[in-house]
Amino acid sequence: MNVEEILDQMDELVDKSTRMPLINKNLIEAEKIGNLLDALRLNIPVEVRQARAIVADRSEIIQTARREGETIIRAAEERARKMVAEEEIVKSAQLRATEMMSNAQQKSREMRRGAFDFSEDMLRKTEEALAARLGEVRSVRQSLRNPATIAQEKPE
């Protein structure tokens, strides 16, 4: 059962509650509400765990990009050292090594930026979903605290 289904059940429970004449209040079964609140508590952490996994993936992608960049730079430096035999070869090797280092750094920056953008987008979407669910929960809780509001909303 997901958060929306639990909230729907809570709303249905409120709608089906027995109205007490003269005191203008509704009776709601505490056990049923308690069970639904427990289920709600169990389901919210799933979304939180998903957000944590996204953050962990972001860090892993950045680390991989860093390692690849360092590997490319080391390979370029090693290749440049091997080409020191003649002056013409040395100049060519230095130029190529510089280009490779620049390309590796650019690729590393692009990969980091892509990982950051992806992570930022996923975290934003998760934050929006959590905020929406939190607003729903607060609304239901407020409705439960204010039985007069429920009585006004419920047709007689």
C-alpha positions, -999 to 999 in steps of 0.1 A, spaced: 0 0 0 14 34 -9 11 68 8 -18 79 -15 -38 48 -8 -33 52 29 -44 88 28 -75 78 7 -84 52 33 -81 78 61 -103 102 42 -128 74 36 -127 66 73 -135 102 82 -163 104 56 -179 72 70 -175 82 106 -206 84 128 -219 118 136 -229 125 172 -260 146 175 -261 176 198 -223 178 202 -216 183 165 -187 158 165 -179 126 146 -167 94 161 -137 77 144 -123 44 153 -90 51 169 -76 17 161 -83 20 124 -67 55 123 -37 43 143 -32 14 119 -34 37 89 -9 62 106 15 33 113 12 22 76 18 58 66 50 59 87 62 27 72 57 40 36 72 74 39 108 61 46 107 43 13 107 76 -5 134 89 19 156 58 11 151 64 -26 164 100 -22 194 87 -3 201 62 -30 200 90 -56 226 109 -36 248 78 -33 245 72 -70 255 109 -77 286 105 -56 295 72 -73 292 88 -108 314 117 -98 340 93 -83 340 72 -115 344 104 -136 373 115 -114 390 81 -117 386 80 -155 400 115 -158 430 106 -136 436 74 -156 435 94 -189 459 120 -175 483 93 -163 482 76 -197 489 109 -214 518 116 -191 533 82 -196 530 84 -233 547 118 -234 577 104 -214 582 76 -239 584 101 -268 614 121 -254 638 106 -279 641 135 -304 633 172 -302 606 170 -329 590 141 -312 592 158 -278 574 189 -291 548 168 -307 544 147 -276 541 177 -253 514 192 -276 495 160 -277 498 154 -240 484 189 -234 455 182 -257 448 149 -241 450 164 -206 427 192 -217 403 167 -233 404 145 -202 397 175 -179 369 187 -202 354 152 -203 357 149 -165 339 183 -161 312 173 -185 306 140 -167 306 157 -133 282 183 -146 259 156 -161 260 137 -128 252 168 -109 224 178 -132 209 143 -130 212 141 -93 198 176 -88 168 168 -110 161 136 -92 164 152 -58 142 181 -68 115 157 -80 118 136 -49 116 168 -27 85 179 -46 69 145 -41 77 144 -5 65 180 0 32 171 -17 27 140 5 36 160 36 10 186 27 -16 159 23 -6 144 56 -8 177 74 -42 184 58 -56 151 70 -41 156 104 -56 190 107 -89 176 96 -87 150 123 -79 176 149 -108 198 139 -139 177 138 -160 208 133 -144 212 99 -153 176 90 -189 182 101 -192 213 80 -178 195 49 -200 164 54 -235 167 39 -262 160 64 
